[in-house]
Amino acid sequence: MNNSNFIIKGFKTWATYDGGGYQFTLHLDGKKFAFVHNDGNGGDVQVDCFDINEPKVDCISTWDDKSVFKATPNYALLHNYVRSLPKWKGFDEEKEYTMTMGIWIDEIVNQFEMDKKLAKAKKKGTTFKLLTDGNGVFRTLNVLDIDKAKQYLDSKFPNQYQLI
């Protein structure tokens, strides 16, 4: 299993005093898997799996690797997948932390929104990034003809760009 097995459908956002909220249905391998909701008021992301009537199974806590809690089989599957992802470094860059459900959900939401922006930009022109641009950065040249776009980019940024 990897992130590409999960698809976001029915994505909706709204503004809040704390930034914004969202909700969507998470699909796994083409099947409805869970309803995800972030009310945008600073609390945790809610993940409600659709197998609510299935017998609960044991899950190991992310925080101490010892505590056990009960969850639906789908939630346990997702929880264990998220726990298996690479650890991430804190702001101090010294300590590594186990991936959490909230951070993973935020990552797939950010990727979903970036993919949506990129698809919209590609309808308007040729998308590219300079090799010095950071992650998640792209630019749009308002030309749909790839050859013309390459000609322009080669003149302005020789060997310094990548088409997206």
RAPE-V263375 format. One record per backbone hydrogen bond with DSSP energy under -0.5 kcal/mol. CO is the residue of the C=O (numbers start at 1). NH is the residue of the N-H. If there is no record, write none. Layout:
BEGIN
co:CO nh:NH
co:CO nh:NH
END
This chain:
BEGIN
co:2 nh:5
co:3 nh:6
co:5 nh:29
co:7 nh:27
co:9 nh:25
co:12 nh:23
co:14 nh:21
co:16 nh:19
co:21 nh:14
co:22 nh:38
co:23 nh:12
co:24 nh:26
co:24 nh:36
co:25 nh:9
co:25 nh:27
co:26 nh:33
co:26 nh:34
co:27 nh:7
co:28 nh:31
co:31 nh:28
co:33 nh:50
co:34 nh:26
co:34 nh:36
co:35 nh:48
co:36 nh:24
co:37 nh:46
co:38 nh:22
co:40 nh:18
co:46 nh:37
co:46 nh:48
co:47 nh:49
co:48 nh:35
co:51 nh:54
co:57 nh:71
co:59 nh:69
co:61 nh:65
co:67 nh:61
co:69 nh:59
co:71 nh:57
co:72 nh:76
co:73 nh:77
co:74 nh:78
co:75 nh:79
co:76 nh:80
co:77 nh:81
co:78 nh:82
co:79 nh:83
co:80 nh:84
co:81 nh:84
co:81 nh:85
co:82 nh:85
co:88 nh:97
co:90 nh:93
co:95 nh:90
co:97 nh:88
co:100 nh:104
co:101 nh:105
co:102 nh:106
co:103 nh:107
co:104 nh:108
co:105 nh:109
co:106 nh:110
co:107 nh:111
co:108 nh:112
co:109 nh:113
co:110 nh:114
co:111 nh:115
co:112 nh:116
co:113 nh:117
co:114 nh:118
co:115 nh:119
co:116 nh:120
co:117 nh:121
co:118 nh:122
co:119 nh:123
co:120 nh:123
co:120 nh:124
co:121 nh:124
co:121 nh:125
co:126 nh:141
co:127 nh:164
co:128 nh:139
co:129 nh:162
co:130 nh:133
co:134 nh:137
co:139 nh:128
co:140 nh:142
co:141 nh:126
co:141 nh:143
co:143 nh:126
co:144 nh:146
co:145 nh:149
co:146 nh:150
co:147 nh:151
co:148 nh:152
co:149 nh:153
co:150 nh:154
co:151 nh:155
co:152 nh:156
co:153 nh:157
co:157 nh:160
co:160 nh:131
co:162 nh:129
END
